Every structure is written in C-alpha cells, then in structure tokens.
Amino acid sequence: MTQPGSRTRPTALAVWLLIAGVIGWWAAFSLTMERLHLLMDPDAILGCDISPLVQCGKNLESWQGSVFGFPNPIMGLTGWVAPIVVGAAILAGARFARWFWLLFELGLAFAFVFVIWLIAQSVFVLGTLCPWCMVTWVVTIPTFYAVTLHLLRTGLVPAPRPVRSAADTLMAWLPLLAVISYAIIAVIAQIRLDVLGAVF
C-alpha cells in the first residue's frame, strides 16, 4: 500500500537533513573534545571560552551539561547520525514507512524540547551563551520544523485538509520561521544578559 505523500521524494528536506546532521554532529564532537580537555585539566582554558558571557566551560561543568548522567554532547554524537542517514537514504531513493517517520519525528521532538530547555537554562540560570551549543540550536530548530511540516503536509501524520495545506504553505516559509525563532531567542538573551552591552 502506498503511503500518503510517498509519490514525491522530499529532496530539499533530504539535503537539509544532511547539512544539519553534519553541522550538528560537528558541534557535538567539538563540545565533547572540550569536555575531555576539562577532564584532563580542570584549569584548562577552552577554545570556546571567549568571554564570561560567551563560553562553554560553565555549561559543560554544570549539572545541566550532564542531565542524564553523562555529558550532553554524547547524545549529539549519536543523535545527529540519524538525520545524516535519513537524508542520505532519501537521496538514494529510500522510502520509509509511516512508523519510521513517526519515530524519527519523536526523536526530533525530544531534541527540540531539550534544546528549548537548555536555552532557558543558559539564559536564565547559567547566564552564558555557549558557542557550540548555539550552533546546535541553529540546526535543531529548523530541522524539527521541517520534518513536522513534511509529515503534516504529506498526511503521514493524519490531519484535516486545511492543516495539510497550511503545512505545505509554511514549508516554503521555513527559513523565515527559523529566523523568527532565532530573533525571539536573541531578544530574550539581550533582555536578560545585555549581550550587546557585554560585546560593545
């Protein structure tokens, strides 16, 4: 039986998944290396520690940096492999069953919620902006939006026709949705941390 929306290969989505996956994996790898430096030398000055405001050392050493008992970047090292594999598989002609897409969406939803929580912790509790963490934010947010809208517009997630049409329209506006999300985060960070005052 043909799955809804399976007639058209989502090439643009696949390319984005590859790009986002590689960028996200590199950010996780870089953070993991910084964490290893701290383990070897607690007094080490990390390459991502640019200023008291822009740094990753405080984040890595906080309990928020190891929520599940191990450094958060390890989740990124494993988790970002999924978008890379899915993107490459789509470009190679693979078609996935609905259950696979739903599991993939569930993983991205967890990543999205976790990133939002980490943003709140960074801005409101730790008072820092971690460079590699921000790279992760930048790719996680639109990746979640893109896959969610794809599942809605293709009917892989059952939805009324108006919702599917809206999702199809919003997919074209995905870059703007991402920029708006970044702008909201930037405004909150500026209000809370006075980023511009710290930089200039």
N, C-alpha and C positions, 0 to 999 in steps of 0.2 A: 504494500500500500504506500502510495506517495505521501510524504509528509507535507503539511502546508508550507508554502514558500520554498520548497526544495527545488523548484524548476530553475531558479536563478542562483548562480553561485555568488555569494557575497564577497567579491574580490576586494573591494575597498576595505571592508571590515577585516578580511584576512591580512591585508598589508598592514593595517593599523595594529592588529594583534601582534604581528611580527616585530614591528617597530617598538611598540610599547613594551613588549616582553623583553626585548634586548636591553632597552633603556632601564627598565625596572630591575632586571637581573643585574646589570652593571652597578646600579645604585646599591642594591643589596650586597653584592660582592665587595664593593668599596667600604660599606659600613662594617661588614664582617671583618675585613682586614684591619680597620681602625680599632675594632673591639679587640682583636688579637694583639695589636700593639699595646693597648691598655693592660691587657692581661700579662704581657711580658714585662711591661714597665709602667706601673701606675702613675708615674710622673711624666710620662711621655707627652709631648706637645703634638697633637694630632693635626694632620694636614687640613682637616675640615674645621679646625678651631680658628676662625678668622677674627672674632671679637667676642666679648662677653655675651653679646646678643646673638651673633651668627656663629654657631658652634655645634658640634655633635657629641663632644665628650660628656657634657652634663646629661644629655638624653640617654646615651649608651649606658652610663653608670647608674641611672635612676631605676627604680623598680618598674617604671613604665617601659623601660627599654628591654625588660625581660619578663613580660607579663605572664607567659606560660612556663616560666622556669628556665628558659634558655633565651639567648639574645634574639630579639625580633627579626634582625636581618636574615637569620637562618630560614625563617618562613618565606622570606622573599626569594632566597636562593632556590628553594624548591617550588614555591608557588608560581613564580614568573615563567617557569618552564612550560606550564600549561598553555598560556596564550601563544607562546612560540610554536609549540607542537600543533595546536589547533589551527593557527594561521597558516603554517606550512602545509598541513594536511588539506585544508580547504583549497589552497592554491594548486595542490597536486591532484585535486578532483574528488577528494573525500566528501561524503555526505553523512552527516551524523543523525542518529535517531533523536527523537524528542527528549527521551530520558537523559541522553548525554548532554544536550544543550541545557536542560534544567539543572543538572548537576554542575555544569560549568558556570551557569548564572548564580547558583547558590554559593559557589566559591568566590565569585566576583563580588557578590553582595556582602559576604563576610569581610572581604578585603576593603570594600568601600566603607562599611560601618567602622571597621577597625581604624582605617585611616582618619575618618572624621573624629573618632575618639582621640587618636594620637595628636591631631591638630589641636583639639581643645586642650589636651594636656600640655602640649608645647607652649601654647599661647597663654593659657590662664594659670597653669601651675608651675611649669619649669621656667617660663619666661625666656625661652630661646627659640631660635629658628635654625634647625639642623639642615645644612645644605643638601646632603644626600637624601634626607627624609623628604625635603621639599620636592626633589626630583621624583620620588616615589608618589607623592601626592599628585604631581602634574600628570603622570601617566595613568594612575589608578582611577581617578575621577572620570575622565572621558571614556576609558575602557569599559567601566561599568555602565555608563550611559549608552554607549554604542551597542553593547550586547543586549541590554534590556530593550532598547528601541527595536533592534533587529528581531528579537523574539516576539515582541508585540506586533510589529507590522507584518510579519510572516505568518502569524497565527500559531506559532509554536507554543506560545502562552495564550490560551483561549481568552479572547477579549471581543467586545462588541465592535462592529464595523467602524463606528466613529473613532474609537480608541485606536484601532489599527491605522486608520487614515491619519490621525494626529501623530502617531508614532512615525509613520512614513514621512510626514512633513517635517517633523522635528529632527529626523536623521540628517536632513540637508542643513539644518541649523546647528548641528552638533558642535562645530568649532566655537560658535557664539555661546552656546550653553556652557562649554568648558571655560571660556574666558570670563563669563559672568560668575561662575563658581570661584575662579581664581580671584576675581575682583572682590567678591564678598570676603574671602579669607584674608586678602590683603588689607581691606578696610578694617576688619576686626583686629588684625595684628597691629595695624597702625594706631588704632584707638587704645588698645591695651598696652602695647610695648613702645609706642612712639618710634617706629622703625626709622622714619626719615630724620628725626632728630638725632638718633644714635649714629646714623650714617654721615649726616652732614653737620 
